Amino acid sequence: MTKLDADIPYLLLTPGPLTTTKSVHDAMMFDYSTWDVDYNSIVQKIRTDLVGLATESAEYTSVLMQGSGTFGVEATIGSVIPPDGKLLVISNGAYGRRIAQIAERLKLNLTLLDLSELEAVDLSRIDETLSSDPDITHVAIVHCETTTGMLNPVKEIGKIVHQQKRIYILDAMSSYGGIPINMDEFHIDYLISSANKCIQGVPGFSFVIANQKLFENTEGWARSLSLDLFDQWKEMEKGKGKWRYTSPTHTVLAFAQAMKELDEEGGIKKRFNRYCENQTRLVAGMEKIGFELLLKSELHSPIITSFIYPNHPNFDFSEFYNLMKERRFVLYPGKVTSADTFRIGNIGNVFPEDIDLLIKTIQEVCDLMKITF
Ligand SMILES: *Cc1c(COP(=O)(O)O)cnc(C)c1O
């Protein structure tokens, strides 16, 4: 049964917020006090389970932070780098650039390695940059660069960062929960993600999984009060699941249910397989119609895929988007600067049968718009 058979207005094929299950919606229908020990124990279970999905090592901890994913990135960048530290940002898309923008706004010492959005990351340049600049203390990169859908080689980069004895920060916003990762094996010290992406919850908070020994040393470094990651963690530890300031209680309940459903699906590996199957069918179907992909196939993540606008005078993205929306599929505009593209996401409560129906619908809309390939 496809998701569209159910009673939903449309299916989101976006990188979040995304289509969630009815049971995740229903979980929100309860008004908790942030002081309620039952609520706090739900927070504690989420914190423990998040670490468990990232590593089997006991040396990691987690902290939740109000706000969307960017707030989690800003909280981390602003909190875990000492006053005399220096950050290397490896960027190959808009989200990498956003990390650099945060560092600039916070007046941190920064080096930006600005790489091509369309080519694989050149590992030797990372190694050289670290060798030539001993002042660099921290390295940050995005896992799945949602701008294009590119999957960066975070394990190989982790090896270099570890050999060079630097601290490794990963924006795993659009991948965590949907792509297997092993924090200790990949030498990741801080991993950032949020509630409304591959865990398939609703928007409202971000979270950070941290190497506890390193993190414990960051007290007093934060450049912001509300985004002080250490203070937030300390409060959660001391108060056993209590947040500083109002917490997004309904979002937390939805997230607890979403974590349960990830487990019921069979865990990250199973979800990854579903996303891969969605993406394989999507690419095969779109290429059959005549669409071209922005990236070479070996660079793709199973999360989101960029397609180049068809080279046909009748193609108008907003018209295409509206006709698709009327048929209950919500697509996503493009974000790269070098080409006109649009994106289709595979994450959320979306199944291979939905993708088959999507392809059929795209073919119909192309016929209606008299677009030939
Ligand atoms: C979604 C996303 C973010 C954060 O975006 P918000 O809109 O603040 O939730 C950051 N990095 C990546 C790679 C993302 O996909």
Ligand as a Chemical Component Dictionary entry (heavy atoms), coordinates in Angstrom:
data_LIG
# 
_chem_comp.id                   LIG 
_chem_comp.type                 NON-POLYMER 
_chem_comp.pdbx_formal_charge   0 
_chem_comp.three_letter_code    LIG 
# 
loop_
_chem_comp_atom.comp_id 
_chem_comp_atom.atom_id 
_chem_comp_atom.alt_atom_id 
_chem_comp_atom.type_symbol 
_chem_comp_atom.charge 
_chem_comp_atom.model_Cartn_x 
_chem_comp_atom.model_Cartn_y 
_chem_comp_atom.model_Cartn_z 
_chem_comp_atom.pdbx_ordinal 
LIG C1 C1 C 0 18.493 20.573 6.837  1  
LIG C2 C2 C 0 19.942 20.784 6.970  2  
LIG C3 C3 C 0 20.488 21.677 7.922  3  
LIG C4 C4 C 0 19.678 22.509 8.880  4  
LIG O1 O1 O 0 18.616 23.141 8.350  5  
LIG P1 P1 P 0 17.432 23.738 9.235  6  
LIG O2 O2 O 0 16.567 24.339 8.181  7  
LIG O3 O3 O 0 18.014 24.725 10.154 8  
LIG O4 O4 O 0 16.796 22.602 9.974  9  
LIG C5 C5 C 0 21.856 21.743 8.043  10 
LIG N1 N1 N 0 22.657 20.995 7.286  11 
LIG C6 C6 C 0 22.179 20.115 6.384  12 
LIG C7 C7 C 0 23.135 19.284 5.606  13 
LIG C8 C8 C 0 20.811 19.989 6.187  14 
LIG O5 O5 O 0 20.338 19.116 5.293  15 
# 
loop_
_chem_comp_bond.comp_id 
_chem_comp_bond.atom_id_1 
_chem_comp_bond.atom_id_2 
_chem_comp_bond.value_order 
_chem_comp_bond.pdbx_ordinal 
LIG C1 C2 SING 1  
LIG C2 C3 SING 2  
LIG C2 C8 DOUB 3  
LIG C3 C4 SING 4  
LIG C3 C5 DOUB 5  
LIG C4 O1 SING 6  
LIG O1 P1 SING 7  
LIG P1 O2 DOUB 8  
LIG P1 O3 SING 9  
LIG P1 O4 SING 10 
LIG C5 N1 SING 11 
LIG N1 C6 DOUB 12 
LIG C6 C7 SING 13 
LIG C6 C8 SING 14 
LIG C8 O5 SING 15 
# 
